[in-house]
Structures are given as C-alpha cells and as structure tokens.
Amino acid sequence: MTIQQILREKNLSRYQLSKKSGVPWATLADICSGKTTLSRCSAGTLMKLSSALGIPMEQLITLTVEKPQMHGGKPTDRTYLEKNLPTSLDKALREYIQGEKDKVSYMDCLWGELYSAINSNQWSNAITQEQADYLRAKYL
C-alpha cells in the first residue's frame, strides 16, 4: 500500500495531514515525493503520522510511495484539492454544481456565493492558496 492510497482512503490532503499530525508540510512533501523515506524519519515524526492516520507504526513504515503522473513537474490529478473543504465552501460548491446540472436561472447568485466562500476560506487560512486557485480555475 502507498502513502497516497492511505491519504485518499482517509480523505486527507498532505496539508490537512500536516495540520492534524503536527508534522511540517515540507517534511510530508518530501516523504510523499520519495525524496525522504519513512525509515529516515525520527520516531517522533512516525508516531505523529501513525496517530493522525490511525494506523500502527509498523504498517506506516512499510508504506511505499506511488509515482504520480506528472505534467510540467506537477501532478495531473489534483482532485485532492477538493477533499475535506470547510462546510461553508463545500455547501456553496455542491449548490453551484447542482445549479449547473439543473440549469437554474440564478447561476449568477450561486457563482457569487462560491466566489465569496472560496475567498473567505482562503483569507481565514481554512484552505491553501493552491486550493483556492484550483477551485477558481475549475469552477469560476
């Protein structure tokens, strides 16, 4: 099993795992990219990750890294940026998507709600700038 599979199963992004575990995001980025192996991590880091992911340390150490499909140095699958969004943003996003499907006449209102939700959650640091930019590019 890979680290990325565990993150997908738990519906966590690396950023969210960093917040939950207390392990710096840069460390997680190095682990997930294969630049640093779990066997080189300190016991404290492994314990934090194990606790945050809800898996035994023994299982954590055996995890491998999947090589993501890259395009221009960036992963092509960025849907992880839509995982575990704050409630207000998730609600605005679901309503916007449903409005597009139903071809409602008030799409401008739903667009405004989504735009505001993205901005307010970015300003309050509930989502990263990368997430905000991704959501704006995909939906607005």
N, CA, C and O atoms as CSV, one atom per row, in Angstrom:
chain,resi,resn,atom,element,x,y,z
A,1,MET,N,N,0.849,-1.177,0.000
A,1,MET,CA,C,0.000,0.000,0.000
A,1,MET,C,C,0.894,1.241,0.000
A,1,MET,O,O,2.012,1.216,0.515
A,2,THR,N,N,0.387,2.314,-0.580
A,2,THR,CA,C,1.179,3.543,-0.661
A,2,THR,C,C,0.638,4.613,0.284
A,2,THR,O,O,-0.500,4.544,0.751
A,3,ILE,N,N,1.472,5.585,0.546
A,3,ILE,CA,C,1.075,6.719,1.377
A,3,ILE,C,C,-0.104,7.449,0.736
A,3,ILE,O,O,-1.048,7.849,1.416
A,4,GLN,N,N,-0.031,7.613,-0.575
A,4,GLN,CA,C,-1.094,8.323,-1.285
A,4,GLN,C,C,-2.429,7.578,-1.175
A,4,GLN,O,O,-3.479,8.211,-1.061
A,5,GLN,N,N,-2.400,6.238,-1.209
A,5,GLN,CA,C,-3.637,5.462,-1.066
A,5,GLN,C,C,-4.248,5.678,0.312
A,5,GLN,O,O,-5.463,5.831,0.437
A,6,ILE,N,N,-3.413,5.693,1.344
A,6,ILE,CA,C,-3.906,5.935,2.705
A,6,ILE,C,C,-4.543,7.323,2.788
A,6,ILE,O,O,-5.614,7.484,3.373
A,7,LEU,N,N,-3.884,8.319,2.203
A,7,LEU,CA,C,-4.440,9.677,2.227
A,7,LEU,C,C,-5.786,9.734,1.513
A,7,LEU,O,O,-6.712,10.397,1.980
A,8,ARG,N,N,-5.893,9.037,0.379
A,8,ARG,CA,C,-7.175,9.014,-0.347
A,8,ARG,C,C,-8.247,8.310,0.480
A,8,ARG,O,O,-9.384,8.778,0.544
A,9,GLU,N,N,-7.899,7.192,1.112
A,9,GLU,CA,C,-8.867,6.458,1.938
A,9,GLU,C,C,-9.374,7.311,3.090
A,9,GLU,O,O,-10.552,7.253,3.445
A,10,LYS,N,N,-8.491,8.094,3.666
A,10,LYS,CA,C,-8.845,8.933,4.813
A,10,LYS,C,C,-9.387,10.296,4.379
A,10,LYS,O,O,-9.739,11.125,5.219
A,11,ASN,N,N,-9.454,10.526,3.056
A,11,ASN,CA,C,-9.902,11.818,2.510
A,11,ASN,C,C,-9.096,12.982,3.076
A,11,ASN,O,O,-9.658,13.991,3.503
A,12,LEU,N,N,-7.779,12.831,3.074
A,12,LEU,CA,C,-6.886,13.861,3.583
A,12,LEU,C,C,-5.929,14.329,2.499
A,12,LEU,O,O,-5.455,13.533,1.687
A,13,SER,N,N,-5.655,15.605,2.493
A,13,SER,CA,C,-4.574,16.126,1.653
A,13,SER,C,C,-3.318,16.152,2.519
A,13,SER,O,O,-3.396,15.973,3.734
A,14,ARG,N,N,-2.180,16.369,1.907
A,14,ARG,CA,C,-0.942,16.470,2.689
A,14,ARG,C,C,-1.024,17.647,3.650
A,14,ARG,O,O,-0.558,17.563,4.786
A,15,TYR,N,N,-1.613,18.732,3.196
A,15,TYR,CA,C,-1.761,19.912,4.048
A,15,TYR,C,C,-2.601,19.582,5.285
A,15,TYR,O,O,-2.248,19.959,6.402
A,16,GLN,N,N,-3.707,18.879,5.075
A,16,GLN,CA,C,-4.576,18.522,6.196
A,16,GLN,C,C,-3.883,17.551,7.142
A,16,GLN,O,O,-4.037,17.652,8.359
A,17,LEU,N,N,-3.116,16.605,6.587
A,17,LEU,CA,C,-2.360,15.681,7.429
A,17,LEU,C,C,-1.319,16.446,8.232
A,17,LEU,O,O,-1.083,16.127,9.398
A,18,SER,N,N,-0.702,17.436,7.635
A,18,SER,CA,C,0.277,18.254,8.339
A,18,SER,C,C,-0.372,18.961,9.525
A,18,SER,O,O,0.173,18.965,10.629
A,19,LYS,N,N,-1.527,19.554,9.292
A,19,LYS,CA,C,-2.244,20.250,10.368
A,19,LYS,C,C,-2.650,19.274,11.477
A,19,LYS,O,O,-2.495,19.569,12.662
A,20,LYS,N,N,-3.169,18.115,11.080
A,20,LYS,CA,C,-3.676,17.128,12.031
A,20,LYS,C,C,-2.552,16.485,12.840
A,20,LYS,O,O,-2.712,16.231,14.033
A,21,SER,N,N,-1.424,16.223,12.199
A,21,SER,CA,C,-0.336,15.499,12.856
A,21,SER,C,C,0.683,16.406,13.531
A,21,SER,O,O,1.341,15.998,14.487
A,22,GLY,N,N,0.816,17.625,13.042
A,22,GLY,CA,C,1.852,18.499,13.565
A,22,GLY,C,C,3.195,18.324,12.869
A,22,GLY,O,O,4.185,18.944,13.257
A,23,VAL,N,N,3.229,17.478,11.842
A,23,VAL,CA,C,4.444,17.273,11.053
A,23,VAL,C,C,4.490,18.368,9.992
A,23,VAL,O,O,3.493,18.598,9.308
A,24,PRO,N,N,5.629,19.050,9.841
A,24,PRO,CA,C,5.700,20.132,8.847
A,24,PRO,C,C,5.308,19.662,7.444
A,24,PRO,O,O,5.615,18.540,7.040
A,25,TRP,N,N,4.623,20.548,6.710
A,25,TRP,CA,C,4.170,20.212,5.366
A,25,TRP,C,C,5.350,19.864,4.476
A,25,TRP,O,O,5.252,18.955,3.652
A,26,ALA,N,N,6.463,20.570,4.627
A,26,ALA,CA,C,7.639,20.306,3.788
A,26,ALA,C,C,8.154,18.883,4.003
A,26,ALA,O,O,8.587,18.225,3.057
A,27,THR,N,N,8.107,18.415,5.242
A,27,THR,CA,C,8.526,17.041,5.538
A,27,THR,C,C,7.601,16.052,4.843
A,27,THR,O,O,8.060,15.081,4.241
A,28,LEU,N,N,6.296,16.301,4.927
A,28,LEU,CA,C,5.336,15.412,4.259
A,28,LEU,C,C,5.518,15.441,2.748
A,28,LEU,O,O,5.398,14.409,2.087
A,29,ALA,N,N,5.803,16.606,2.203
A,29,ALA,CA,C,6.031,16.708,0.760
A,29,ALA,C,C,7.235,15.868,0.361
A,29,ALA,O,O,7.205,15.181,-0.660
A,30,ASP,N,N,8.295,15.919,1.163
A,30,ASP,CA,C,9.487,15.113,0.876
A,30,ASP,C,C,9.194,13.621,0.975
A,30,ASP,O,O,9.686,12.835,0.165
A,31,ILE,N,N,8.389,13.224,1.971
A,31,ILE,CA,C,8.037,11.808,2.135
A,31,ILE,C,C,7.177,11.342,0.966
A,31,ILE,O,O,7.436,10.293,0.376
A,32,CYS,N,N,6.156,12.124,0.634
A,32,CYS,CA,C,5.225,11.725,-0.431
A,32,CYS,C,C,5.869,11.730,-1.815
A,32,CYS,O,O,5.424,11.012,-2.710
A,33,SER,N,N,6.901,12.525,-1.989
A,33,SER,CA,C,7.577,12.556,-3.286
A,33,SER,C,C,8.659,11.492,-3.393
A,33,SER,O,O,9.174,11.229,-4.479
A,34,GLY,N,N,9.003,10.881,-2.264
A,34,GLY,CA,C,10.059,9.875,-2.276
A,34,GLY,C,C,11.432,10.454,-2.010
A,34,GLY,O,O,12.417,9.717,-1.979
A,35,LYS,N,N,11.514,11.758,-1.818
A,35,LYS,CA,C,12.800,12.401,-1.544
A,35,LYS,C,C,13.355,11.931,-0.195
A,35,LYS,O,O,14.565,11.764,-0.039
A,36,THR,N,N,12.467,11.721,0.773
A,36,THR,CA,C,12.826,11.193,2.087
A,36,THR,C,C,12.027,9.922,2.320
A,36,THR,O,O,10.832,9.876,2.027
A,37,THR,N,N,12.670,8.901,2.840
A,37,THR,CA,C,11.958,7.655,3.142
A,37,THR,C,C,11.485,7.680,4.589
A,37,THR,O,O,12.054,8.377,5.429
A,38,LEU,N,N,10.445,6.918,4.866
A,38,LEU,CA,C,9.919,6.850,6.224
A,38,LEU,C,C,10.946,6.268,7.184
A,38,LEU,O,O,10.944,6.602,8.369
A,39,SER,N,N,11.821,5.405,6.686
A,39,SER,CA,C,12.831,4.792,7.553
A,39,SER,C,C,13.852,5.823,8.050
A,39,SER,O,O,14.542,5.578,9.039
A,40,ARG,N,N,13.952,6.960,7.380
A,40,ARG,CA,C,14.885,8.008,7.797
A,40,ARG,C,C,14.231,9.017,8.737
A,40,ARG,O,O,14.910,9.900,9.262
A,41,CYS,N,N,12.920,8.898,8.957
A,41,CYS,CA,C,12.210,9.831,9.826
A,41,CYS,C,C,12.448,9.473,11.292
A,41,CYS,O,O,12.713,8.319,11.630
A,42,SER,N,N,12.349,10.476,12.144
A,42,SER,CA,C,12.512,10.245,13.579
A,42,SER,C,C,11.307,9.478,14.123
A,42,SER,O,O,10.242,9.442,13.507
A,43,ALA,N,N,11.503,8.873,15.281
A,43,ALA,CA,C,10.413,8.129,15.924
A,43,ALA,C,C,9.251,9.065,16.246
A,43,ALA,O,O,8.088,8.666,16.170
A,44,GLY,N,N,9.566,10.306,16.606
A,44,GLY,CA,C,8.518,11.276,16.912
A,44,GLY,C,C,7.650,11.582,15.705
A,44,GLY,O,O,6.426,11.659,15.814
A,45,THR,N,N,8.289,11.757,14.551
A,45,THR,CA,C,7.549,12.023,13.317
A,45,THR,C,C,6.676,10.832,12.963
A,45,THR,O,O,5.509,10.994,12.607
A,46,LEU,N,N,7.243,9.632,13.060
A,46,LEU,CA,C,6.475,8.423,12.749
A,46,LEU,C,C,5.292,8.264,13.694
A,46,LEU,O,O,4.206,7.868,13.272
A,47,MET,N,N,5.500,8.574,14.976
A,47,MET,CA,C,4.426,8.446,15.955
A,47,MET,C,C,3.293,9.434,15.639
A,47,MET,O,O,2.117,9.078,15.715
A,48,LYS,N,N,3.653,10.669,15.285
A,48,LYS,CA,C,2.639,11.673,14.944
A,48,LYS,C,C,1.840,11.250,13.712
A,48,LYS,O,O,0.614,11.361,13.694
A,49,LEU,N,N,2.536,10.765,12.686
A,49,LEU,CA,C,1.853,10.338,11.461
A,49,LEU,C,C,0.971,9.125,11.725
A,49,LEU,O,O,-0.162,9.055,11.250
A,50,SER,N,N,1.496,8.178,12.483
A,50,SER,CA,C,0.742,6.969,12.813
A,50,SER,C,C,-0.554,7.326,13.539
A,50,SER,O,O,-1.622,6.803,13.221
A,51,SER,N,N,-0.443,8.214,14.505
A,51,SER,CA,C,-1.614,8.633,15.277
A,51,SER,C,C,-2.627,9.372,14.398
A,51,SER,O,O,-3.827,9.106,14.474
A,52,ALA,N,N,-2.148,10.289,13.574
A,52,ALA,CA,C,-3.042,11.083,12.719
A,52,ALA,C,C,-3.741,10.225,11.669
A,52,ALA,O,O,-4.895,10.478,11.324
A,53,LEU,N,N,-3.039,9.207,11.162
A,53,LEU,CA,C,-3.622,8.340,10.132
A,53,LEU,C,C,-4.410,7.173,10.723
A,53,LEU,O,O,-5.168,6.507,10.017
A,54,GLY,N,N,-4.229,6.931,12.010
A,54,GLY,CA,C,-4.945,5.830,12.658
A,54,GLY,C,C,-4.450,4.461,12.234
A,54,GLY,O,O,-5.228,3.511,12.146
A,55,ILE,N,N,-3.152,4.360,11.970
A,55,ILE,CA,C,-2.566,3.070,11.598
A,55,ILE,C,C,-1.358,2.807,12.492
A,55,ILE,O,O,-0.728,3.751,12.968
A,56,PRO,N,N,-1.026,1.529,12.729
A,56,PRO,CA,C,0.144,1.214,13.559
A,56,PRO,C,C,1.439,1.690,12.898
A,56,PRO,O,O,1.528,1.774,11.673
A,57,MET,N,N,2.431,1.999,13.719
A,57,MET,CA,C,3.722,2.452,13.189
A,57,MET,C,C,4.350,1.395,12.291
A,57,MET,O,O,5.011,1.723,11.306
A,58,GLU,N,N,4.145,0.126,12.631
A,58,GLU,CA,C,4.707,-0.955,11.823
A,58,GLU,C,C,4.162,-0.910,10.399
A,58,GLU,O,O,4.902,-1.114,9.436
A,59,GLN,N,N,2.867,-0.643,10.273
A,59,GLN,CA,C,2.259,-0.542,8.948
A,59,GLN,C,C,2.738,0.725,8.238
A,59,GLN,O,O,2.978,0.711,7.030
A,60,LEU,N,N,2.873,1.803,8.979
A,60,LEU,CA,C,3.323,3.068,8.404
A,60,LEU,C,C,4.697,2.915,7.762
A,60,LEU,O,O,4.930,3.415,6.662
A,61,ILE,N,N,5.593,2.233,8.439
A,61,ILE,CA,C,6.964,2.073,7.934
A,61,ILE,C,C,7.001,1.266,6.639
A,61,ILE,O,O,7.902,1.453,5.821
A,62,THR,N,N,6.034,0.372,6.446
A,62,THR,CA,C,6.028,-0.469,5.240
A,62,THR,C,C,5.406,0.220,4.029
A,62,THR,O,O,5.456,-0.321,2.924
A,63,LEU,N,N,4.820,1.406,4.218
A,63,LEU,CA,C,4.181,2.100,3.097
A,63,LEU,C,C,5.216,2.518,2.064
A,63,LEU,O,O,6.342,2.884,2.401
A,64,THR,N,N,4.815,2.457,0.812
A,64,THR,CA,C,5.681,2.897,-0.280
A,64,THR,C,C,5.133,4.202,-0.849
A,64,THR,O,O,4.113,4.713,-0.387
A,65,VAL,N,N,5.806,4.723,-1.833
A,65,VAL,CA,C,5.397,5.978,-2.477
A,65,VAL,C,C,5.033,5.676,-3.916
A,65,VAL,O,O,5.813,5.062,-4.644
A,66,GLU,N,N,3.843,6.109,-4.329
A,66,GLU,CA,C,3.484,5.932,-5.738
A,66,GLU,C,C,4.017,7.118,-6.522
A,66,GLU,O,O,4.003,8.258,-6.058
A,67,LYS,N,N,4.472,6.824,-7.684
A,67,LYS,CA,C,4.997,7.879,-8.547
A,67,LYS,C,C,3.829,8.506,-9.302
A,67,LYS,O,O,3.223,7.856,-10.154
A,68,PRO,N,N,3.510,9.763,-8.997
A,68,PRO,CA,C,2.369,10.399,-9.664
A,68,PRO,C,C,2.669,10.693,-11.127
A,68,PRO,O,O,3.816,10.904,-11.522
A,69,GLN,N,N,1.604,10.699,-11.914
A,69,GLN,CA,C,1.729,11.127,-13.301
A,69,GLN,C,C,1.999,12.626,-13.273
A,69,GLN,O,O,1.252,13.391,-12.662
A,70,MET,N,N,3.055,13.030,-13.928
A,70,MET,CA,C,3.444,14.431,-13.879
A,70,MET,C,C,3.292,15.092,-15.245
A,70,MET,O,O,3.472,14.460,-16.286
A,71,HIS,N,N,2.963,16.349,-15.213
A,71,HIS,CA,C,2.900,17.167,-16.420
A,71,HIS,C,C,3.513,18.514,-16.064
A,71,HIS,O,O,2.949,19.277,-15.279
A,72,GLY,N,N,4.643,18.790,-16.634
A,72,GLY,CA,C,5.303,20.055,-16.321
A,72,GLY,C,C,5.750,20.139,-14.875
A,72,GLY,O,O,5.818,21.231,-14.311
A,73,GLY,N,N,6.059,18.985,-14.257
A,73,GLY,CA,C,6.518,18.975,-12.876
A,73,GLY,C,C,5.409,18.984,-11.846
A,73,GLY,O,O,5.692,18.992,-10.648
A,74,LYS,N,N,4.146,18.983,-12.275
A,74,LYS,CA,C,3.023,18.999,-11.336
A,74,LYS,C,C,2.146,17.778,-11.563
A,74,LYS,O,O,2.017,17.312,-12.695
A,75,PRO,N,N,1.529,17.243,-10.483
A,75,PRO,CA,C,0.635,16.096,-10.652
A,75,PRO,C,C,-0.541,16.463,-11.554
A,75,PRO,O,O,-1.078,17.568,-11.466
A,76,THR,N,N,-0.934,15.538,-12.414
A,76,THR,CA,C,-2.065,15.810,-13.296
A,76,THR,C,C,-3.392,15.653,-12.565
A,76,THR,O,O,-4.362,16.332,-12.902
A,77,ASP,N,N,-3.454,14.773,-11.574
A,77,ASP,CA,C,-4.680,14.584,-10.805
A,77,ASP,C,C,-4.624,15.470,-9.568
A,77,ASP,O,O,-3.902,15.177,-8.616
A,78,ARG,N,N,-5.385,16.546,-9.589
A,78,ARG,CA,C,-5.366,17.486,-8.467
A,78,ARG,C,C,-6.690,17.493,-7.717
A,78,ARG,O,O,-6.996,18.448,-7.004
A,79,THR,N,N,-7.473,16.438,-7.873
A,79,THR,CA,C,-8.767,16.390,-7.198
A,79,THR,C,C,-8.628,16.346,-5.681
A,79,THR,O,O,-9.586,16.628,-4.962
A,80,TYR,N,N,-7.441,15.996,-5.190
A,80,TYR,CA,C,-7.220,16.001,-3.747
A,80,TYR,C,C,-7.445,17.400,-3.165
A,80,TYR,O,O,-7.706,17.535,-1.970
A,81,LEU,N,N,-7.349,18.422,-3.986
A,81,LEU,CA,C,-7.555,19.789,-3.519
A,81,LEU,C,C,-9.023,20.077,-3.209
A,81,LEU,O,O,-9.345,21.108,-2.618
A,82,GLU,N,N,-9.914,19.163,-3.609
A,82,GLU,CA,C,-11.342,19.331,-3.333
A,82,GLU,C,C,-11.789,18.509,-2.130
A,82,GLU,O,O,-12.981,18.466,-1.828
A,83,LYS,N,N,-10.869,17.863,-1.446
A,83,LYS,CA,C,-11.210,16.991,-0.315
A,83,LYS,C,C,-11.270,17.788,0.983
A,83,LYS,O,O,-10.513,18.739,1.181
A,84,ASN,N,N,-12.175,17.387,1.853
A,84,ASN,CA,C,-12.297,17.948,3.207
A,84,ASN,C,C,-12.318,19.469,3.232
A,84,ASN,O,O,-11.591,20.095,4.004
A,85,LEU,N,N,-13.138,20.048,2.400
A,85,LEU,CA,C,-13.274,21.501,2.380
A,85,LEU,C,C,-14.099,21.944,3.583
A,85,LEU,O,O,-14.904,21.165,4.092
A,86,PRO,N,N,-13.915,23.176,4.047
A,86,PRO,CA,C,-14.755,23.692,5.124
A,86,PRO,C,C,-16.235,23.616,4.734
A,86,PRO,O,O,-16.578,23.677,3.553
A,87,THR,N,N,-17.089,23.485,5.719
A,87,THR,CA,C,-18.520,23.265,5.495
A,87,THR,C,C,-19.146,24.317,4.585
A,87,THR,O,O,-19.886,23.980,3.662
A,88,SER,N,N,-18.852,25.585,4.842
A,88,SER,CA,C,-19.470,26.653,4.044
A,88,SER,C,C,-19.050,26.569,2.581
A,88,SER,O,O,-19.867,26.782,1.685
A,89,LEU,N,N,-17.792,26.263,2.340
A,89,LEU,CA,C,-17.288,26.159,0.974
A,89,LEU,C,C,-17.834,24.908,0.294
A,89,LEU,O,O,-18.207,24.945,-0.879
A,90,ASP,N,N,-17.881,23.812,1.025
A,90,ASP,CA,C,-18.413,22.570,0.464
A,90,ASP,C,C,-19.876,22.749,0.063
A,90,ASP,O,O,-20.297,22.282,-0.996
A,91,LYS,N,N,-20.645,23.425,0.909
A,91,LYS,CA,C,-22.065,23.669,0.620
A,91,LYS,C,C,-22.218,24.545,-0.628
A,91,LYS,O,O,-23.023,24.243,-1.509
A,92,ALA,N,N,-21.446,25.625,-0.697
A,92,ALA,CA,C,-21.521,26.525,-1.857
A,92,ALA,C,C,-21.119,25.792,-3.134
A,92,ALA,O,O,-21.720,26.002,-4.188
A,93,LEU,N,N,-20.111,24.940,-3.042
A,93,LEU,CA,C,-19.646,24.189,-4.208
A,93,LEU,C,C,-20.706,23.188,-4.673
A,93,LEU,O,O,-20.985,23.087,-5.867
A,94,ARG,N,N,-21.297,22.448,-3.725
A,94,ARG,CA,C,-22.340,21.478,-4.089
A,94,ARG,C,C,-23.543,22.179,-4.722
A,94,ARG,O,O,-24.100,21.689,-5.704
A,95,GLU,N,N,-23.945,23.321,-4.163
A,95,GLU,CA,C,-25.081,24.064,-4.714
A,95,GLU,C,C,-24.767,24.587,-6.113
A,95,GLU,O,O,-25.634,24.579,-6.988
A,96,TYR,N,N,-23.547,25.037,-6.327
A,96,TYR,CA,C,-23.137,25.536,-7.643
A,96,TYR,C,C,-23.169,24.411,-8.678
A,96,TYR,O,O,-23.686,24.589,-9.781
A,97,ILE,N,N,-22.619,23.265,-8.319
A,97,ILE,CA,C,-22.599,22.115,-9.238
A,97,ILE,C,C,-24.021,21.668,-9.553
A,97,ILE,O,O,-24.343,21.381,-10.706
A,98,GLN,N,N,-24.878,21.609,-8.526
A,98,GLN,CA,C,-26.269,21.207,-8.743
A,98,GLN,C,C,-26.999,22.238,-9.601
A,98,GLN,O,O,-27.818,21.878,-10.446
A,99,GLY,N,N,-26.704,23.510,-9.384
A,99,GLY,CA,C,-27.315,24.566,-10.192
A,99,GLY,C,C,-26.943,24.451,-11.660
A,99,GLY,O,O,-27.779,24.679,-12.534
A,100,GLU,N,N,-25.684,24.095,-11.936
A,100,GLU,CA,C,-25.264,23.885,-13.326
A,100,GLU,C,C,-26.012,22.713,-13.946
A,100,GLU,O,O,-26.434,22.782,-15.100
A,101,LYS,N,N,-26.177,21.631,-13.176
A,101,LYS,CA,C,-26.883,20.450,-13.692
A,101,LYS,C,C,-28.341,20.773,-13.986
A,101,LYS,O,O,-28.892,20.359,-15.006
A,102,ASP,N,N,-28.960,21.528,-13.063
A,102,ASP,CA,C,-30.383,21.846,-13.204
A,102,ASP,C,C,-30.636,23.038,-14.123
A,102,ASP,O,O,-31.788,23.359,-14.418
A,103,LYS,N,N,-29.567,23.696,-14.579
A,103,LYS,CA,C,-29.666,24.875,-15.439
A,103,LYS,C,C,-30.605,25.930,-14.837
A,103,LYS,O,O,-31.529,26.411,-15.492
A,104,VAL,N,N,-30.340,26.273,-13.568
A,104,VAL,CA,C,-31.177,27.241,-12.866
A,104,VAL,C,C,-30.927,28.652,-13.397
A,104,VAL,O,O,-29.878,28.934,-13.977
A,105,SER,N,N,-31.891,29.518,-13.191
A,105,SER,CA,C,-31.797,30.885,-13.710
A,105,SER,C,C,-30.980,31.800,-12.794
A,105,SER,O,O,-30.666,32.927,-13.177
A,106,TYR,N,N,-30.637,31.340,-11.613
A,106,TYR,CA,C,-29.916,32.173,-10.651
A,106,TYR,C,C,-28.454,31.730,-10.477
A,106,TYR,O,O,-27.903,31.788,-9.378
A,107,MET,N,N,-27.843,31.287,-11.581
A,107,MET,CA,C,-26.443,30.849,-11.535
A,107,MET,C,C,-25.514,31.979,-11.106
A,107,MET,O,O,-24.487,31.731,-10.473
A,108,ASP,N,N,-25.869,33.224,-11.447
A,108,ASP,CA,C,-25.019,34.343,-11.036
A,108,ASP,C,C,-24.949,34.450,-9.512
A,108,ASP,O,O,-23.904,34.792,-8.958
A,109,CYS,N,N,-26.057,34.158,-8.838
A,109,CYS,CA,C,-26.068,34.176,-7.371
A,109,CYS,C,C,-25.215,33.037,-6.810
A,109,CYS,O,O,-24.443,33.231,-5.871
A,110,LEU,N,N,-25.364,31.851,-7.398
A,110,LEU,CA,C,-24.570,30.706,-6.946
A,110,LEU,C,C,-23.084,30.944,-7.204
A,110,LEU,O,O,-22.239,30.554,-6.398
A,111,TRP,N,N,-22.768,31.589,-8.336
A,111,TRP,CA,C,-21.381,31.925,-8.652
A,111,TRP,C,C,-20.816,32.863,-7.583
A,111,TRP,O,O,-19.700,32.674,-7.099
A,112,GLY,N,N,-21.604,33.869,-7.228
A,112,GLY,CA,C,-21.179,34.829,-6.204
A,112,GLY,C,C,-20.971,34.174,-4.850
A,112,GLY,O,O,-20.021,34.492,-4.134
A,113,GLU,N,N,-21.869,33.254,-4.504
A,113,GLU,CA,C,-21.734,32.524,-3.237
A,113,GLU,C,C,-20.453,31.699,-3.218
A,113,GLU,O,O,-19.721,31.698,-2.228
A,114,LEU,N,N,-20.188,31.000,-4.316
A,114,LEU,CA,C,-18.986,30.167,-4.396
A,114,LEU,C,C,-17.734,31.037,-4.366
A,114,LEU,O,O,-16.775,30.723,-3.662
A,115,TYR,N,N,-17.741,32.116,-5.117
A,115,TYR,CA,C,-16.601,33.035,-5.150
A,115,TYR,C,C,-16.307,33.570,-3.747
A,115,TYR,O,O,-15.155,33.597,-3.313
A,116,SER,N,N,-17.345,33.989,-3.053
A,116,SER,CA,C,-17.186,34.521,-1.696
A,116,SER,C,C,-16.698,33.452,-0.731
A,116,SER,O,O,-15.846,33.718,0.117
A,117,ALA,N,N,-17.238,32.242,-0.858
A,117,ALA,CA,C,-16.831,31.152,0.032
A,117,ALA,C,C,-15.358,30.798,-0.166
A,117,ALA,O,O,-14.636,30.560,0.803
A,118,ILE,N,N,-14.918,30.765,-1.418
A,118,ILE,CA,C,-13.505,30.471,-1.696
A,118,ILE,C,C,-12.626,31.552,-1.072
A,118,ILE,O,O,-11.659,31.245,-0.374
A,119,ASN,N,N,-12.960,32.814,-1.323
A,119,ASN,CA,C,-12.144,33.917,-0.809
A,119,ASN,C,C,-12.122,33.958,0.714
A,119,ASN,O,O,-11.053,34.084,1.312
A,120,SER,N,N,-13.279,33.855,1.345
A,120,SER,CA,C,-13.316,33.961,2.808
A,120,SER,C,C,-12.565,32.808,3.464
A,120,SER,O,O,-11.908,32.998,4.488
A,121,ASN,N,N,-12.656,31.619,2.885
A,121,ASN,CA,C,-11.931,30.485,3.458
A,121,ASN,C,C,-10.432,30.587,3.205
A,121,ASN,O,O,-9.634,30.116,4.015
A,122,GLN,N,N,-10.048,31.191,2.099
A,122,GLN,CA,C,-8.616,31.402,1.862
A,122,GLN,C,C,-8.079,32.446,2.842
A,122,GLN,O,O,-7.015,32.253,3.430
A,123,TRP,N,N,-8.802,33.541,3.017
A,123,TRP,CA,C,-8.342,34.607,3.914
A,123,TRP,C,C,-8.260,34.138,5.361
A,123,TRP,O,O,-7.411,34.610,6.118
A,124,SER,N,N,-9.135,33.214,5.753
A,124,SER,CA,C,-9.106,32.709,7.129
A,124,SER,C,C,-8.158,31.519,7.278
A,124,SER,O,O,-8.100,30.893,8.337
A,125,ASN,N,N,-7.420,31.214,6.217
A,125,ASN,CA,C,-6.454,30.106,6.204
A,125,ASN,C,C,-7.098,28.740,6.429
A,125,ASN,O,O,-6.444,27.814,6.909
A,126,ALA,N,N,-8.374,28.616,6.083
A,126,ALA,CA,C,-9.039,27.315,6.161
A,126,ALA,C,C,-8.678,26.458,4.950
A,126,ALA,O,O,-8.745,25.230,5.013
A,127,ILE,N,N,-8.294,27.105,3.843
A,127,ILE,CA,C,-7.794,26.407,2.659
A,127,ILE,C,C,-6.524,27.113,2.199
A,127,ILE,O,O,-6.296,28.278,2.526
A,128,THR,N,N,-5.714,26.406,1.449
A,128,THR,CA,C,-4.471,26.991,0.948
A,128,THR,C,C,-4.746,27.834,-0.293
A,128,THR,O,O,-5.811,27.740,-0.902
A,129,GLN,N,N,-3.774,28.650,-0.651
A,129,GLN,CA,C,-3.904,29.434,-1.882
A,129,GLN,C,C,-3.982,28.502,-3.078
A,129,GLN,O,O,-4.701,28.780,-4.038
A,130,GLU,N,N,-3.243,27.389,-3.027
A,130,GLU,CA,C,-3.282,26.419,-4.126
A,130,GLU,C,C,-4.692,25.866,-4.299
A,130,GLU,O,O,-5.179,25.736,-5.422
A,131,GLN,N,N,-5.355,25.536,-3.173
A,131,GLN,CA,C,-6.731,25.047,-3.256
A,131,GLN,C,C,-7.646,26.117,-3.829
A,131,GLN,O,O,-8.470,25.831,-4.698
A,132,ALA,N,N,-7.508,27.346,-3.350
A,132,ALA,CA,C,-8.364,28.435,-3.820
A,132,ALA,C,C,-8.176,28.663,-5.315
A,132,ALA,O,O,-9.152,28.803,-6.052
A,133,ASP,N,N,-6.931,28.700,-5.761
A,133,ASP,CA,C,-6.658,28.907,-7.188
A,133,ASP,C,C,-7.222,27.770,-8.029
A,133,ASP,O,O,-7.772,28.000,-9.106
A,134,TYR,N,N,-7.085,26.543,-7.535
A,134,TYR,CA,C,-7.607,25.371,-8.247
A,134,TYR,C,C,-9.129,25.461,-8.372
A,134,TYR,O,O,-9.677,25.252,-9.455
A,135,LEU,N,N,-9.808,25.770,-7.273
A,135,LEU,CA,C,-11.273,25.849,-7.293
A,135,LEU,C,C,-11.754,26.977,-8.204
A,135,LEU,O,O,-12.733,26.813,-8.933
A,136,ARG,N,N,-11.073,28.112,-8.163
A,136,ARG,CA,C,-11.456,29.224,-9.046
A,136,ARG,C,C,-11.294,28.833,-10.509
A,136,ARG,O,O,-12.177,29.090,-11.328
A,137,ALA,N,N,-10.171,28.214,-10.832
A,137,ALA,CA,C,-9.910,27.835,-12.226
A,137,ALA,C,C,-10.891,26.774,-12.710
A,137,ALA,O,O,-11.310,26.799,-13.867
A,138,LYS,N,N,-11.257,25.853,-11.844
A,138,LYS,CA,C,-12.126,24.752,-12.266
A,138,LYS,C,C,-13.593,25.165,-12.349
A,138,LYS,O,O,-14.301,24.739,-13.261
A,139,TYR,N,N,-14.058,25.986,-11.413
A,139,TYR,CA,C,-15.491,26.253,-11.330
A,139,TYR,C,C,-15.911,27.667,-11.716
A,139,TYR,O,O,-17.061,27.872,-12.106
A,140,LEU,N,N,-15.025,28.639,-11.620
A,140,LEU,CA,C,-15.460,30.024,-11.871
A,140,LEU,C,C,-14.990,30.552,-13.209
A,140,LEU,O,O,-15.278,31.697,-13.556
